[in-house]
Amino acid sequence: MKTAFSKNISSFLIPKAKVSAIICCMLALASCNNSKEKTKTQVLSQTILKNVRLADGVPLNIQVSTRWEIENESIFKTQFKNRANYDSLVLFPRELELANNISNRYNNVDSVFTSQRHVFINNLKTYLTENLGEKGIKINEVIVADVVFPVKYTNAKEKLAMQDQELKRIRKQSLIELQATEARKEQTKAQGEVDMEKALTTAKVEKINAKTEESRRKSMLARAETEKQVAEKKAESDARRKVLLARAELEKMNDLKNLEVQKKKDFNKLALENKFEIRNAEFNNDIRMAKLCNDNPVYAKYMINKELASKVKIAVVPAGENKNVFSDLLNK
């Protein structure tokens, strides 16, 4: 049984030569996959471009960060040993060359220091991005981190700025003092005008007070006269109001009386109309009875006999051959 089991196991074993060949194939495939994945590698380089001269000869130090990409590793390695080798031998010198090409277009350092700084930086970034790349290498982004001007120039600019600020402060202080002097002069002049105006105002006030007193007396007389006229008008108004009230009361009584008379007339008219309607109804009833009696002589005799019987309490039998008159009348 052991011999059979060992034979079965040996049928599943792989020779050592075949195992090594398989491992080599796997490593080759892995290396191929890794090489395909590493065809594009992102690299960030930071450099300081020193003594970049403007057209007027002023040197600048420019700090630049470049993000570049190896699109094909095999082509890159055929030209350069490693990334640092490309960075030092090609990228940095070319950045310095291109930066000098751009800076030579600016004639005045003052403009780059003040009004055209952003324009200079944007032009530099664009020029470097468009011209740094080459076969197998792609420039993705260029960042100008800082532009450093010469120390002497910046110190001179700071000194000029301080002097300018001091000059502005002195001018401002002189202007303030001048304004204060003018303000004192104006205040003195205004005070004199105020004093004069006060004197004039006092005289005017006294004059106004005299006129006011005279006006007050006239006003008192006018008010007394007005009160007298008002009292007279009030008395006249009261008398007129009493007359109007009496007239209104009389008119009211006449209206009530006329209303009562009209009510009586309307009542009498209504009574006459009712009486006329009653008489008319009775007359119409009499007409209908007369027509009924005319159309039915037997019934007329019966009604007459009935009326007479109710008066004298005597029953009268109608004459004639029709002995069923009463039954016919009852049935009708």
Buried (B, 14 or more C-beta within 10 A) or exposed (E): EEEEEEEEEEEEEEEEEEEEEEEEEEEEEEEEEEEEEEEEEEBEBEBEBEEBEBEEEBBBBBBBEBBBBBBEBEBBEEBBEEBEEBBEEBBBEBBBEBBBEBBEEBEBBEBBBEEBEEEBBEBBBEBBBEBBBEEBBBBEEBBBEEBBBBEEBEEEBEEEEEEEEEEEEEEEEEEEEEEEEEEEEEEEEEEEEEEEEEEEEEEEEEEEEEEEEEEEEEEEEEEEEEEEEEEEEEEEEEEEEEEEEEEEEEEEEEEEEEEEEEEEEEEEEEEEEEEEEEEEEEEEEEEEEEEEBEEBEBBBBBBEBEEEEEEEEEEEEBEEEEEEBEEEBEEE
